[in-house]
Amino acid sequence: MVLNVVWLGLFFVGGLLGTWRWFIGDDPKVFATMAQATFDSAKTGFEMALGLTGTLTLWLGLMKVGEAAGAIQLLSKALAPLLRRVFPGLPSDHPASGAMVVNFAANMLGLDNAATPAGLKAMKELETLNPNPGTATNHQVMFMVLHAASLTLFPVSIMALRATAGAKNPADIFLPILVASACSVAGGFLSVALVQRLKLWDPVLLGWIVGVSALLAGGVSLIATLPHDQVESVSTTLGTGLMLAAILWFLGLATYKKVNAWEVFTEGAKEGFQTAISLIPFMVGILVAVGVFRASGGMKLLVDGIWSCVAWTGLPPESAGAFPTMLMKPLSGGGARGMTIDAMKSFGPDSFTGRLSSLLQGSTDTTLYVIALYSGAIGLKKTRYVLPCALIADLCGFVGAFVMAMIFFR
């Protein structure tokens, strides 16, 4: 519903603005420009979707190998002490625990589509413990907010988009997105924890919070002292190094457990190929709408209007081109992806604007989509305080994205 309104709005507002500009003589060729934008944007959308095919095929195949080899079970055991504090009262052996771990793991790897089935399963399993069907439980509220915040360790989809757009080092946004998404998770978790009155001073929970925060803060502080040309290099090296380590871990486990890694990989890879192909109509549709809106002059008016309200903050003017991605992200994942692609196409994938758009895209998940999908799947009518807490998570993630962009790419 939201994406439908956004999609139609881009066309209708673009059409009205184009007509007005032609009528007052501001741009006599505006209609030709808008028409050409439909063809150019459709081509870009198709090429971008095809560019994602190899990456999604690879990673969904590897995720399948890791799952078959028991990587998810190991993560589940490692996170069990933490999950007991974050979801107090949830039985340690409950099926929801494993489903949530799979969901969080897929989100960390940047595989949005792979995370959804596990997330839906988690919500259904949590519903079996719901004493008031139709009203979200504390566990469901916490899970939806954490999923909407979406900690991202390997932003695979975003790196694939950057590679397709011609970025010199597609993985240079690895560490900034990790920190920005960690800010989102922290904001979402703390807001829910305060409402639910969780015991934040619990030694295990406090240890995780302090440990992860210190690790990220220390890493960023250390990197921030490096010369600018080395900052990007370090982020790229960390990103690619950890990705390679994850691949070898999955394959090593599969070898140890005597899993036929090749058969499992190819089975999962088929899902990746189908997922990438299924994105073509969505990417073409949203990019054509954005292209028409931009060609009509609407994007410039939108960006200039927002910039006039935030120029006092001291942000560089190049930030303005990334604002559409930030505005779209809570509403529509596909729309935000389209805005990110448009920013990279218009300003360049290695420009400050292109990188900031990528960081905003990866800093959090699509809030309204997550809430609508997960609550609708099990018939929840009252989501309680999910939306305000998820929006707090979005705000924290966006602030983190701007700060990281200034440290790493300015």
Steps between C-alpha positions, in 0.01 A plus 500: 500500500773747599713423195195534275435851634867595465523359146186674375597820682838516323328475161213739571706765677766471231236539230353809663841663553605422144179650364547812710860547386394460136206739545712784648775442245758391756593189297329456159662154462398367841257243355768358272740483795241320712421254222868423447538449875250214487716309249830579672367408845345177377835399353679590824252301709541192282879521504510552877274200562720283281806628682353370826451151360851372559530641852163375623556162336835466678389612845169318518686187398763557770232576759342165416837328552549677834153404614546134397841488668361618832627860502157625602484252787842616622389863483183410684697340782743791516216753514280298737617683817435834332160399358386391847558856622356675195197268493448414869261213558551344156595130539858444386398202285197669345488487116471879489857534629653317204281686251603836647868407481460407131321830440770704675777307321344564157461870583863518610601359162284757323270235350161666550299243310661208685416662835127532436396131511685448830347819639147387413568163661627672814187713526275195457692305763484794742126520438463151653597662831264795462231508772316781314483414128476814288720706733879492467686345793814655646707240315335582168544872554870458575552269203326731250695803619834315489421368154401847380829633642691221322866470602696457174843338505530425128290741288508260205214652299634854538852396403354324197316818400818702542698250294241510222506881511878494445629577851879473532479316836143374552586373850625835633163557665534183712609650833290819475183296438588265786529792742192682366284187524641434850379849598157409364491174697617676817233768469224249430604260775541766769164661417320165530703395804402818684131447424517133601720584800762241417790461742768683304743457788496121458869399480462300177289760322715786625810311392369462146395865475825638641716252311349558158482877554863515610611286207322715243591831664863397537523382142345817359715722725814320387407516133401867530860586591629357170560710189188525285640288219570216747155514663323369191769235451463370857121484475524313169759257638291426810186446295652268244707319764200422721294393201770256395527373859124437510517305174788284624320446833187372324701275269721379784199403710344325203820300446521408870133392508543312170228705332489488120577871476477514121148356480377720785663807347346449156158444656523826692654679203190424293298699752745789465465500122121494521506780757717722280283442194185574699645844587504615136137627476526672839829674424392604151168632631641711784798631301277613213278688748805660664645585158181677394485688829864608468460605134199712588707699749318352799807342655687831495209678668477226764873502576522880504201520732648254748842662482353841585374346826823323602779719357554648847624162629835540324457194280678524163274602210568163335287341772185640347498252213472211746197637684246326270646162600467590869138613458406191300675237715236468777222489239626270224807285459459490123447875487810564713702264279382697198601829662843357583554382143383837371744680732791284384402549137458877536801579722722194459533190722823629658370851564414611852131501402514152350675354803276679750195365316646150529556549873145625553368205301692253717458669838154358570223289350165612356302578815144514368552194280638292788217597733228448237640168378570340837190622679278418201643149464364395839199733516625751759263794532685681779874543458522717812820712501679330209478797260640777727784277619580394143504865388741580784721222363477656152601840633800356685607310187473809281703710743760223508509492119565876476772486766672203332483668160669809643775290663570264212415683179526873563 
